[in-house]
Structure formats: C-alpha cells, structure tokens
Amino acid sequence: MSYKRISIDEAKVLMEAGNATIGDVRAADAFNAGSIANAIHIQQETLEEFVANADKDKPLILYCYHGNSSQGAANYFSEQGFLEVYSVDGGYEAWRQKY
C-alpha cells in the first residue's frame, strides 16, 4: 500500500466531495496562524490517538508547508492501514496563494 501525490487543485476537488479527512502536519504555530478549513492538526503527541480514532476507509489528505514532510507522513499512514492517502504537492503555501 502506498500514497499518492496530488496537486492543490486535485486536493480541492477531493475536499469538496466532502468525505475526506484533512490532516495538517505542520508545527502548532503555523497551524494556529492559518490552515485549510476543517483540517485536523496532527502532531507527534496526537498521532496515536488520531490513528486509533480516524476512519481508515475515508480518503486522508495530508499537507505541510511545501509538500515534503507530508510525503513521509503519508507513507506512515499508508503503513497504518489507511486505504487512500494523499500528500499535497506545494503544501499550505501553494494552497494559500491560490485559494
């Protein structure tokens, strides 16, 4: 099982479909300064709880600052049994500039 890298446009389409979980893997100060609507802040401290409680059958869309850290996170969640995992290329910076 693996994850798929997607553009911010593809991510927006998936988010608008309404059944995806959106995960923000940035630092707390960055998350608090601004995030994508309905995003869940996933940190090392909340990781186990998130994995235990999340619906692994729903698409999981992950983003970070520029799309690098989220790839590692996406790989991790794929290994934890999430069926459909996406890493957003360009991350929050690209999203913020466009949307």
C-alpha positions, 0 to 999 in steps of 0.5 A: 500500500502506498500514497499518492501525490496530488496537486492543490487543485486535485486536493480541492476537488477531493475536499469538496466531495466532502468525505475526506479527512484533512490532516495538517502536519505542520508545527502548532504555530503555523497551524494556529496562524492559518490552515485549510478549513476543517483540517485536523492538526496532527502532531507527534503527541496526537498521532496515536490517538488520531490513528486509533480514532480516524476512519481508515476507509475515508480518503486522508489528505495530508499537507505541510508547508511545501509538500515534503514532510507530508510525503513521509507522513503519508507513507506512515499512514499508508503503513497504518492501514489507511486505504487512500492517502494523499500528500499535497504537492506545494503544501499550505503555501501553494494552497494559500496563494491560490485559494 
